[in-house]
Amino acid sequence: MESDEDNYDSQRSQRSDSEAFEPTLTESEQLKSKEHFDRQVQIKNKVPDGIRLFLELSDKTEEARENYSELDQCTYQNKSLGSSGQEPMTCVCEEDWYDGVNHACDDDDCINRGTKVECISGEGSCGADCANQRLQRKQYAQVTVIQTEMKGYGLRADSMLEPDTLVYEYIGEVIDEKTFKTRMIEYDRLKLRHFYFMMLQKGEFIDATRKGSLGRFCNHSCNPNCYVEKWVVGDKLKMGIFAKRRILQGEELTFNYNVDRYGANAQPCHCGERNCIGFIGGKTQTDAASLLPQLISQALGSSVEDEQEFLKLMKEKGQKLVKTTDINVDFVKGLVMQGIVATEVHQVMGALLQVEDKTVCDKLIERLELSSDAIHSKAKYSHGFQAFGRIFKFTYDKSDKNWFQVQESMILRLLSIMKKWVVSKEYLNKVHIAPIIEKLIETTDSKEVKKRCEELLKEWSTFKNHVKISKSNTKRKKFYLDDRRRERAQETSRSGSPEKDQQQQQFTIQKTWRKRYWKQGWYATSGPNGAVYYYNADTKETAWNEPLENNGKPKRNGFDRGREVAAKRQKAQEERSKYLEKVKEQDELNQIIEDAKKLEEDKQKKLEHEQRLLEEKARKREEYRLKKSKQSQVYDETEFKKRWSHYFAKEVPNMLKKYVDEIGKDNVRECGRDITHILVDKEYKKDVSRKPAEKMDVEKRKKVKMFTESYMEKFLEKYRSKHHKRTLDDDDGSRKKPHT
């Protein structure tokens, strides 16, 4: 029997030779993608030196559970809270059953998993109980609550955790902003030292103070081994704690509260890390504070070096960072965007699906604009239409909790990108983008936006009823094959007998699976009594024995199959590495030749640039000298002293009031004049052209106060000495006076 893949290739070969197929990555892009992937794997798998293990501490889990009410899942103050605001999204993975487990969607090649969306059983081609249902199935890491020395309870890993492993869902009461503020005041009044608020999305918070799960015991660290990330699960938004790197058995599990947690005033930090910033919570951030959540940071291509450079610049300017949200807008604005590499596509589109900030959205769109057609080919199938549709809706629907103002320019940029995205009509219907564009036409006041939308709809109407893909990517377009299987099954069902219709309905209801070494078209299911039997989806045959391929040769067990698959993958990886190594060598050789050609040009440009800098520096120096000279002429000594005397006279008398009772008003007034005169002379000696500020700042007032107190100490010493001597003279005179 001819396979689905053979049928598909046959149909593809019959298409017009002029038909364009999906662009593929260039050799350079493949190499760049591999280097990026290898770099990320290396970073995540590295365990820092000197990691402290807490294997000797006893299990305090049951004791800790007495301090709060255990929740199996989040509770919601009202039904509208926690909504993801997104339509159901499916991936294109196929079922991959062996050893009774569906291994589909087990890595970031899955579109849903890569964009932080969990699959829902029965809603996609990946089948039931795929590997991308960790939060739904509560596939938590093995952890234990321990009693730490300085931080109260903590959470310990009881086994080694690989990078990006789900540690625990952050569970609690989901409340609105008004309730959040009320509870903040209440908990502060009750002197609660620990705080358990997490911002789920704008105006919504998870409070795990009184009700929650073991995830609430994950302590803060300025150098954490975990991170917090938001995932779309059905129609809700969930928050999970994930391993940031490989974690050893016995390590304490931590994440950065200064990025992800809300509540309580700043309090001492006891994480013990070398880069410890000294506090947890509060609004002011310092040198070690992360500027962005992990998902946004990765999607923007931001690095630790970028953050350190920004913090250094802010420190040089004497500015402090104030935490108002989990996004530092000033930092984002200063980032220089680069095109997306293939391994980043899911991260970028996942961030667009959850974006809550206009500046971040603008930067993510810029990355798309800088990317190649091959990257766009991946982005459109990585929930690209859904991400863009969400932003389009913001122009006419403000009900989304994460709404932000969308400018006309942003809409036009998105429409320009979508014009490049060629897909099938079936796929357009699947992502429900056309109704959003039609609504945009109805509600927009922009003639240009309306025109672009109408052109896009007209172009979409010409799309074919098939998927355009490249030959090398045939097996990845699984939704096309799945659609054909479903259509064929429906046609067969309609033409079959009532008994077969009933049997087919039973197959649909029961959980089904298949193994790769079975004959084409055969699946397994279980009857009402639990007995497993086999059926052919095309012929409706049934059997009790496995429909083995290769004339009934003994089936391979799961171990043999897994070993065989691993060997094939290893061989393919080695071949790919050799090929990419050759490409890299050739690129390096070409680069050396290119560098040699440009060497003289660069030297010449550098000399010209340095000359321009010297000329510019000399010009500015002369301008500054002339400006100083002019200011000095206009701003004479009399005017200078008048203004500065007025400036200090507004503050100095208030600082001297406390001395009135001892030395009298006249002396205080005289001291004030003298202090003001001295301070004015000091300013005049510093810079005669400088004018005083309208209001004295805190730092200046502090210096003036110190000088005033120093002056008064000397004055009081003389005054008291003189006054004491006069008192003694008066006493002596009274004793010598004769009696009358």
VOGU-3710 file (C-alpha; in Angstrom, 3 decimals, decimal comma):
1> mesdednyds> 0,000/0,000/0,000  1,334/3,466/-0,942  2,243/5,587/2,084  1,012/9,097/2,846  4,526/10,411/2,282  4,666/8,806/-1,186  1,278/10,304/-2,081  2,434/13,710/-0,907  5,668/13,577/-2,915  3,676/12,471/-5,958
11> qrsqrsdsea> 1,288/15,419/-5,665  4,175/17,806/-5,097  5,938/16,644/-8,263  2,807/17,375/-10,287  2,779/21,070/-9,365  3,948/23,793/-11,713  7,711/24,119/-12,083  7,374/27,854/-11,582  5,859/27,466/-8,130  8,086/28,860/-5,390
21> feptlteseq> 8,968/26,730/-2,376  9,980/27,723/1,112  13,444/29,348/1,336  16,063/27,364/3,229  18,855/28,457/5,527  22,154/29,323/3,900  25,307/27,489/4,947  26,361/30,537/6,933  22,994/30,675/8,731  23,195/26,960/9,533
31> lkskehfdrq> 26,651/27,432/10,988  25,563/30,453/13,023  22,551/28,537/14,327  24,703/25,578/15,344  27,201/27,829/17,124  24,387/29,582/18,990  22,840/26,247/20,011  26,183/24,771/21,130  26,961/27,926/23,113  23,620/27,769/24,930
41> vqiknkvpdg> 24,065/24,058/25,697  27,552/24,705/27,054  26,321/27,531/29,295  23,380/25,532/30,643  25,370/22,349/31,285  28,170/24,112/33,174  28,006/23,749/36,950  29,922/26,563/38,733  32,842/25,688/40,988  32,366/25,705/44,744
51> irlflelsdk> 28,673/24,771/44,722  27,473/24,050/48,258  25,399/20,907/48,780  22,929/20,422/51,640  22,681/16,632/51,659  23,265/16,486/55,432  20,182/18,564/56,346  17,080/16,695/57,493  13,747/16,667/55,655  11,438/19,421/56,996
61> teearenyse> 8,713/19,096/54,341  5,875/17,994/56,620  6,846/20,513/59,282  6,837/23,322/56,697  3,408/22,316/55,372  1,894/23,230/58,747  2,512/26,931/57,984  0,167/27,181/54,999  -2,712/25,424/53,237  -1,634/23,120/50,412
71> ldqctyqnks> -3,174/23,838/46,995  -3,168/21,418/44,071  -3,751/24,260/41,600  -4,255/28,026/41,666  -7,530/29,474/42,919  -8,975/32,583/41,279  -10,656/35,556/42,930  -12,972/35,727/39,909  -13,320/33,912/36,583  -11,682/36,640/34,509
81> lgssgqepmt> -8,344/36,387/36,348  -5,527/34,278/34,964  -6,857/34,293/31,416  -4,181/33,941/28,733  -6,293/35,923/26,266  -5,177/33,625/23,446  -6,904/31,247/21,068  -6,049/27,514/21,367  -2,791/26,771/19,539  -1,624/23,403/18,231
91> cvceedwydg> 1,761/22,147/17,104  2,591/20,041/14,037  4,331/17,165/15,832  3,192/13,574/15,268  2,548/10,892/17,858  5,681/8,987/18,842  4,647/6,014/20,965  6,967/3,386/22,366  6,999/1,568/25,686  3,453/2,882/26,201
101> vnhacddddc> 4,646/6,509/26,326  4,016/9,262/23,782  7,403/10,970/23,264  6,086/13,641/20,884  6,890/17,299/21,715  9,792/16,393/24,003  12,098/19,270/22,965  12,031/22,852/21,679  11,614/21,688/18,068  7,941/21,496/19,034
111> inrgtkveci> 6,377/24,848/18,110  4,181/24,907/21,214  6,950/23,969/23,614  9,343/26,462/22,043  6,812/29,307/22,364  5,857/28,419/25,984  2,457/26,892/25,172  1,445/23,483/26,542  -0,307/21,045/24,215  -3,844/19,906/25,072
121> sgegscgadc> -4,727/16,238/24,500  -7,069/15,742/21,559  -6,511/19,195/20,045  -3,517/18,523/17,791  -1,657/15,981/15,723  0,702/15,087/18,590  -1,885/12,787/20,178  -2,821/12,202/23,788  -0,457/12,682/26,734  2,474/14,116/24,759
131> anqrlqrkqy> 5,658/15,244/26,518  4,630/18,916/26,458  2,109/18,710/29,313  4,376/19,113/32,328  2,304/21,691/34,222  -0,978/19,898/33,483  0,378/16,548/34,656  2,339/18,112/37,541  5,617/16,529/36,474  7,559/18,216/39,263
141> aqvtviqtem> 11,152/17,564/40,266  11,966/15,550/43,373  12,453/18,190/46,066  12,618/18,429/49,851  12,060/21,348/52,213  15,075/22,040/54,446  15,794/24,434/57,337  18,532/26,881/56,319  20,800/28,762/58,687  19,776/32,343/57,862
151> kgyglradsm> 16,867/32,179/55,392  14,256/30,044/57,097  12,919/27,165/55,033  14,435/26,393/51,631  13,958/23,912/48,782  16,545/21,223/47,968  16,945/19,125/44,802  16,803/15,411/45,640  18,179/14,369/42,242  20,241/15,887/39,448
161> lepdtlvyey> 18,152/18,229/37,286  18,873/18,911/33,636  18,573/22,490/32,274  14,994/23,752/31,761  13,509/20,980/33,914  10,225/21,987/35,567  10,946/22,245/39,298  7,473/23,278/40,506  4,500/25,376/39,494  4,179/28,570/41,545
171> igevidektf> 0,699/28,018/42,982  -1,392/30,337/45,146  -4,401/32,625/45,154  -4,681/34,690/41,969  -5,912/38,149/43,026  -6,451/41,552/41,411  -4,341/44,663/42,047  -6,716/46,188/44,595  -6,622/43,061/46,760  -2,855/42,844/46,271
181> ktrmieydrl> -2,364/46,346/47,725  -4,721/45,595/50,626  -2,846/42,406/51,505  0,506/44,185/51,247  -0,622/46,594/53,965  -2,121/43,761/56,025  1,005/41,560/55,866  3,189/44,544/56,732  1,003/45,258/59,772  1,296/41,593/60,813
191> klrhfyfmml> 5,119/41,894/60,592  5,429/39,050/58,062  9,125/38,837/57,167  8,743/36,672/54,069  6,766/37,683/50,993  5,178/35,408/48,414  3,645/37,664/45,724  4,375/36,967/42,057  3,059/39,155/39,224  1,194/36,867/36,811
201> qkgefidatr> 0,370/39,658/34,352  -0,642/43,323/34,505  -3,002/43,847/37,442  -2,892/40,180/38,529  -0,785/38,576/41,245  -0,262/35,113/42,726  -0,300/35,220/46,537  1,194/32,072/48,092  1,446/33,506/51,617  -1,401/31,512/53,177
211> kgslgrfcnh> -2,188/29,023/50,405  0,223/27,513/47,917  2,565/24,652/47,057  6,153/23,663/47,835  7,292/26,118/45,163  6,758/28,931/47,704  9,856/27,747/49,619  12,227/28,466/46,723  14,548/31,108/48,226  16,215/34,137/46,632
221> scnpncyvek> 19,753/34,219/45,292  21,693/36,930/43,484  23,236/34,103/41,418  20,285/31,687/41,081  20,133/28,220/39,543  16,442/28,568/38,565  14,241/31,042/36,719  10,522/31,783/36,589  8,597/31,607/33,313  4,976/32,072/32,224
231> wvvgdklkmg> 3,291/29,346/30,149  -0,045/29,241/28,349  -2,004/26,187/29,521  -5,415/25,975/27,867  -7,156/29,293/28,484  -5,044/30,092/31,568  -1,611/31,573/32,168  0,534/29,523/34,553  3,855/30,294/36,214  6,532/27,657/36,613
241> ifakrrilqg> 9,953/27,512/38,260  12,527/25,924/35,915  16,170/24,856/36,183  18,413/27,568/34,730  21,378/25,209/34,392  22,333/21,661/35,341  21,645/21,314/39,077  23,386/18,786/41,320  21,633/16,583/43,848  21,631/18,402/47,189
251> eeltfnynvd> 21,746/21,961/45,805  19,360/24,546/47,205  16,917/25,725/44,515  16,795/29,516/44,121  15,631/32,247/41,759  16,073/36,036/41,684  13,304/37,764/43,689  14,462/41,201/42,524  13,277/40,326/39,008  10,253/38,136/39,580
261> ryganaqpch> 8,826/38,677/43,063  6,739/41,499/44,538  5,987/42,560/48,073  7,616/43,555/51,368  10,158/46,268/51,920  13,821/45,707/51,184  15,404/43,286/53,655  18,913/41,827/54,085  19,980/39,135/51,621  21,786/36,063/52,972
271> cgerncigfi> 22,421/34,192/49,714  26,201/34,273/50,261  27,043/34,731/46,576  30,067/36,786/45,521  27,835/39,162/43,556  25,279/39,558/46,368  23,639/43,012/46,221  22,843/42,917/49,939  19,050/43,076/49,918  15,858/41,411/48,717
281> ggktqtdaas> 12,846/43,333/47,480  12,322/47,063/47,584  12,332/49,314/44,532  15,961/50,321/44,066  18,139/47,967/42,038  21,932/47,956/42,020  24,810/46,392/40,136  23,734/42,752/40,344  20,042/43,264/39,642  18,805/41,585/36,458
291> llpqlisqal> 17,140/44,071/34,149  14,811/41,688/32,269  12,995/38,369/32,819  14,751/35,414/31,183  12,229/34,929/28,334  12,443/38,593/27,271  16,228/38,719/27,691  16,740/35,677/25,459  14,239/36,886/22,859  15,994/40,257/22,567
301> gssvedeqef> 19,393/38,590/22,280  20,555/40,433/25,396  23,671/39,231/27,207  25,076/39,599/30,713  27,746/41,871/29,218  25,026/44,193/27,860  23,460/44,484/31,319  26,803/45,087/33,031  27,699/47,824/30,526  24,345/49,549/31,090
311> lklmkekgqk> 24,646/49,361/34,882  28,189/50,727/34,707  26,987/53,658/32,603  24,148/54,418/35,030  26,561/54,281/37,953  28,925/56,719/36,245  26,014/59,131/35,777  25,123/58,771/39,457  21,675/57,413/38,598  19,907/54,619/40,447
321> lvkttdinvd> 17,584/52,087/38,856  14,058/52,089/40,232  11,962/48,916/39,963  8,440/49,808/38,837  7,910/46,798/36,556  9,975/43,751/35,604  11,074/45,523/32,378  13,792/48,191/32,431  12,662/50,309/29,476  15,815/52,466/29,356
331> fvkglvmqgi> 17,961/49,350/29,023  15,746/47,907/26,268  15,822/51,160/24,283  19,618/51,110/24,272  19,946/47,560/22,923  21,186/47,147/19,349  19,122/44,453/17,641  20,509/41,653/15,460  18,764/39,308/13,041  17,281/36,108/14,468
341> vatevhqvmg> 19,165/32,816/14,168  17,178/29,640/13,545  17,464/28,355/17,116  15,996/31,627/18,458  12,803/31,689/16,367  10,582/29,977/18,941  11,938/32,188/21,752  11,224/35,404/19,843  7,720/34,367/18,785  6,981/33,062/22,296
351> allqvedktv> 7,936/36,470/23,695  5,679/38,198/21,134  2,785/35,999/22,256  3,221/37,256/25,835  4,636/40,763/25,270  3,268/43,366/27,713  5,461/46,345/26,853  5,442/48,537/23,732  9,211/49,066/23,723  9,950/45,335/23,951
361> cdklierlel> 7,409/44,662/21,194  9,070/47,244/18,957  12,491/45,641/19,461  11,197/42,118/18,736  9,614/43,335/15,496  12,923/44,969/14,604  14,673/41,606/14,988  12,177/40,067/12,556  12,755/42,879/10,069  16,504/42,220/10,179
371> ssdaihskak> 16,070/38,477/9,536  16,285/36,471/6,314  13,399/34,939/4,357  14,345/31,492/5,685  13,859/32,745/9,249  10,493/34,268/8,291  9,519/30,880/6,878  10,013/29,405/10,343  8,494/32,348/12,228  5,126/32,212/10,453
381> yshgfqafgr> 4,617/28,586/11,533  5,863/29,365/15,046  2,501/30,936/15,988  3,520/34,058/14,082  0,005/34,829/12,845  -1,422/34,419/16,366  1,240/36,720/17,846  0,594/39,422/15,240  -3,173/38,998/15,553  -2,947/39,642/19,298
391> ifkftydksd> -1,158/42,953/18,652  -3,658/43,928/15,929  -6,501/43,390/18,424  -4,971/45,953/20,777  -5,974/48,683/18,285  -9,701/48,040/18,748  -10,015/45,930/21,908  -8,612/47,116/25,249  -10,032/44,252/27,321  -6,756/42,292/27,318
401> knwfqvqesm> -5,009/42,585/30,705  -1,677/43,153/28,954  -2,958/45,836/26,576  -0,645/48,630/25,473  -0,993/51,499/22,992  -0,158/50,353/19,448  0,941/53,045/17,002  0,013/53,087/13,313  3,686/52,681/12,380  3,861/49,381/14,278
411> ilrllsimkk> 0,755/48,057/12,490  2,245/48,939/9,096  5,494/47,170/9,980  3,620/44,010/10,983  1,561/44,072/7,785  4,752/44,412/5,728  6,193/41,343/7,434  3,011/39,303/6,965  3,047/40,084/3,250  6,122/37,827/3,019
421> wvvskeylnk> 4,368/34,931/4,741  2,941/32,587/2,111  0,932/29,670/3,513  -2,026/27,529/2,475  -5,660/28,547/2,737  -6,176/25,751/5,252  -3,500/27,217/7,484  -4,941/30,738/7,236  -8,317/29,381/8,338  -6,649/27,459/11,148
431> vhiapiiekl> -4,975/30,545/12,670  -8,123/32,766/12,330  -6,159/35,788/11,136  -8,486/36,977/8,349  -11,369/38,027/10,691  -8,902/40,113/12,718  -7,688/41,911/9,576  -11,305/42,539/8,531  -12,073/43,994/11,969  -8,962/46,167/11,681
441> iettdskevk> -10,266/47,560/8,383  -13,596/48,430/10,028  -12,112/50,179/13,061  -8,990/51,966/11,775  -8,946/55,647/10,842  -5,763/55,245/8,831  -6,198/55,101/5,066  -2,775/53,498/4,679  -3,545/50,716/7,179  -6,896/50,061/5,509
451> krceellkew> -5,262/49,928/2,074  -2,540/47,499/3,223  -5,094/45,238/4,929  -7,284/45,075/1,837  -4,266/44,242/-0,333  -3,299/41,472/2,086  -6,791/39,931/2,078  -6,850/40,056/-1,714  -3,491/38,302/-1,901  -4,587/35,639/0,592
461> stfknhvkis> -7,598/34,835/-1,600  -5,175/33,640/-4,312  -3,382/31,131/-2,068  -3,594/27,430/-2,958  -5,211/24,665/-0,932  -1,890/23,038/-0,186  1,249/23,811/1,770  4,292/25,140/-0,087  7,404/23,566/1,348  10,879/22,615/0,229
471> ksntkrkkfy> 11,770/19,031/-0,550  14,256/18,872/2,284  11,526/19,812/4,740  8,805/17,422/3,546  8,615/15,347/6,697  8,226/18,398/8,911  4,888/19,424/7,375  2,977/16,862/9,346  -0,271/18,797/9,589  -0,708/18,358/5,813
481> lddrrreraq> -0,457/14,591/6,128  -2,706/14,610/9,188  -5,382/16,602/7,304  -5,296/14,040/4,474  -5,543/11,145/6,915  -8,553/12,714/8,635  -10,286/13,430/5,320  -9,664/9,885/4,081  -10,925/8,409/7,346  -14,108/10,501/7,156
491> etsrsgspek> -14,758/9,466/3,528  -14,238/5,799/4,358  -16,508/6,116/7,388  -19,310/7,669/5,340  -19,135/4,880/2,751  -18,825/2,036/5,267  -21,424/-0,179/6,936  -23,254/0,764/10,179  -21,206/-1,807/12,052  -17,984/-0,262/10,793
501> dqqqqqftiq> -19,258/3,236/11,563  -19,948/2,177/15,131  -16,536/0,528/15,332  -14,835/3,666/13,938  -16,658/5,813/16,505  -15,357/3,519/19,216  -11,823/3,879/17,839  -12,189/7,665/18,005  -13,384/7,661/21,589  -10,773/5,243/22,907
511> ktwrkrywkq> -7,128/6,206/23,275  -5,161/4,979/20,244  -1,501/4,597/19,426  0,802/3,023/16,900  4,392/1,854/16,715  6,753/2,498/13,874  7,511/-1,148/13,183  3,825/-1,994/12,572  2,358/-2,294/9,080  1,157/0,900/7,446
521> gwyatsgpng> -2,265/2,100/8,642  -2,476/-0,146/11,743  -3,205/1,256/15,222  -3,828/-0,122/18,710  -6,615/0,653/21,153  -8,347/-0,969/24,115  -11,887/-2,211/24,502  -14,293/-1,572/27,396  -12,740/-4,470/29,340  -9,235/-3,061/28,890
531> avyyynadtk> -8,054/-5,686/26,397  -5,728/-4,318/23,702  -6,544/-5,051/20,048  -5,402/-3,716/16,681  -7,272/-2,167/13,753  -6,529/-0,808/10,296  -7,800/2,758/9,834  -8,145/2,252/6,055  -9,599/-1,251/5,694  -11,308/-1,424/9,141
541> etawneplen> -9,726/-4,851/9,766  -9,199/-5,885/13,382  -6,725/-8,335/14,932  -5,536/-9,562/18,325  -1,878/-9,998/17,243  0,550/-7,174/16,544  0,573/-6,249/12,812  4,348/-6,628/12,488  6,229/-5,417/9,421  8,890/-7,572/7,669
551> ngkpkrngfd> 6,792/-10,762/7,444  6,273/-11,199/11,125  9,834/-10,869/12,379  10,086/-10,535/16,182  9,376/-6,998/17,345  12,091/-4,866/18,812  11,706/-3,808/22,410  11,818/-0,190/23,512  15,459/-0,426/24,548  16,577/-1,728/21,132
561> rgrevaakrq> 14,560/0,906/19,351  15,857/3,692/21,561  19,443/2,527/21,045  18,928/2,350/17,288  17,387/5,826/17,148  20,190/7,238/19,292  22,811/5,677/17,001  21,170/7,161/13,908  20,958/10,560/15,525  24,603/10,370/16,594
571> kaqeerskyl> 25,716/9,433/13,082  23,650/12,223/11,517  25,040/14,701/14,028  28,621/13,661/13,276  28,080/14,004/9,524  26,445/17,386/10,003  29,291/18,543/12,262  31,897/17,520/9,669  30,015/19,332/6,940  29,591/22,486/9,004
581> ekvkeqdeln> 33,255/22,340/10,010  34,235/22,429/6,338  31,877/25,336/5,774  33,402/27,110/8,745  36,948/26,585/7,450  35,986/27,969/4,048  34,253/30,945/5,645  37,312/31,636/7,778  39,561/31,518/4,705  37,261/33,883/2,838
591> qiiedakkle> 37,202/36,156/5,851  41,013/36,293/6,003  41,159/37,279/2,335  38,458/39,881/2,852  40,205/41,280/5,920  43,471/41,596/4,017  41,743/43,600/1,301  40,139/45,953/3,777  43,172/46,397/6,005  44,546/49,429/4,196
601> edkqkklehe> 41,080/50,941/3,883  40,501/50,518/7,611  43,846/52,113/8,446  43,089/55,087/6,244  39,592/55,451/7,678  40,996/55,255/11,192  43,524/58,022/10,494  40,834/60,217/8,967  38,528/59,535/11,901  41,236/60,399/14,444
611> qrlleekark> 41,997/63,622/12,569  38,320/64,585/12,614  38,157/63,877/16,343  41,173/66,090/17,016  39,690/68,911/14,968  36,331/68,532/16,686  37,982/68,513/20,111  39,931/71,691/19,306  36,797/73,398/18,022  34,806/72,529/21,150
621> reeyrlkksk> 37,671/73,679/23,383  37,716/77,065/21,644  33,928/77,371/21,868  34,054/76,570/25,575  36,794/79,169/26,148  34,819/81,871/24,356  31,674/80,942/26,239  33,478/81,131/29,575  34,972/84,475/28,674  31,600/85,868/27,664
631> qsqvydetef> 29,915/84,616/30,831  32,680/86,077/32,973  32,208/89,484/31,367  28,444/89,514/31,746  28,242/87,931/35,162  30,220/90,386/37,383  31,206/89,990/41,033  28,381/92,111/42,451  25,654/90,160/40,681  27,333/86,857/41,561
641> kkrwshyfak> 27,486/87,605/45,314  23,948/88,972/45,327  22,483/85,780/43,868  24,537/83,395/45,967  23,850/85,401/49,153  20,134/85,049/48,482  20,634/81,312/47,786  22,329/80,619/51,150  20,180/83,092/53,120  17,138/80,881/52,485
651> evpnmlkkyv> 18,700/77,936/54,352  21,337/79,138/56,870  18,958/81,001/59,285  16,863/77,846/59,708  19,976/75,930/60,685  20,809/78,515/63,411  17,420/78,685/65,152  18,453/76,156/67,777  21,157/78,521/69,084  18,818/81,476/69,806
661> deigkdnvre> 18,119/80,532/73,438  21,818/80,449/74,305  23,340/83,340/72,367  20,349/85,533/71,509  18,778/86,686/68,237  21,337/89,409/67,541  24,270/87,020/67,767  22,435/84,435/65,646  21,705/87,078/62,987  25,345/88,183/62,975
671> cgrdithilv> 26,581/84,580/62,697  24,188/83,967/59,800  25,551/86,957/57,890  29,129/85,864/58,492  28,468/82,230/57,434  26,665/83,380/54,279  29,512/85,722/53,407  32,108/82,941/53,823  30,081/80,476/51,721  29,616/83,031/48,930
681> dkeykkdvsr> 33,365/83,690/48,854  34,016/79,956/48,563  31,660/79,675/45,579  33,236/82,716/43,930  36,693/81,143/44,152  35,433/77,899/42,590  33,807/79,307/39,440  32,762/82,933/38,955  30,494/82,042/36,019  28,391/79,480/37,887
691> kpaekmdvek> 24,860/80,392/38,924  23,038/78,941/41,942  20,180/76,468/41,530  16,626/77,541/42,234  16,459/75,157/45,170  19,208/73,661/47,311  19,445/69,874/46,843  19,947/67,353/49,646  23,673/66,918/49,067  24,347/70,678/49,059
701> rkkvkmftes> 22,223/71,221/52,175  24,177/68,520/53,961  27,505/70,241/53,192  26,195/73,677/54,251  24,864/72,218/57,489  28,229/70,615/58,272  30,026/73,930/57,693  27,460/75,830/59,780  27,792/73,437/62,711  31,604/73,622/62,516
711> ymekflekyr> 31,464/77,430/62,521  29,043/77,508/65,466  31,171/75,110/67,511  34,086/77,553/67,282  31,830/80,541/67,960  30,202/78,883/70,997  33,588/77,971/72,411  34,656/81,625/72,334  31,240/82,857/73,466  31,034/80,497/76,435
721> skhhkrtldd> 34,608/81,271/77,508  33,952/85,007/77,350  30,584/84,708/79,075  32,052/82,523/81,844  34,846/85,056/82,524  32,337/87,917/82,698  30,270/85,940/85,197  33,302/85,377/87,416  34,164/89,117/87,327  30,615/90,018/88,290
731> ddgsrkkpht> 30,732/87,564/91,202  34,053/88,995/92,449  32,704/92,540/92,275  29,653/91,672/94,279  31,768/90,067/97,010  34,096/93,150/97,355  31,252/95,699/97,565  31,021/97,077/101,217  27,854/96,699/103,225  25,898/99,852/103,963
//
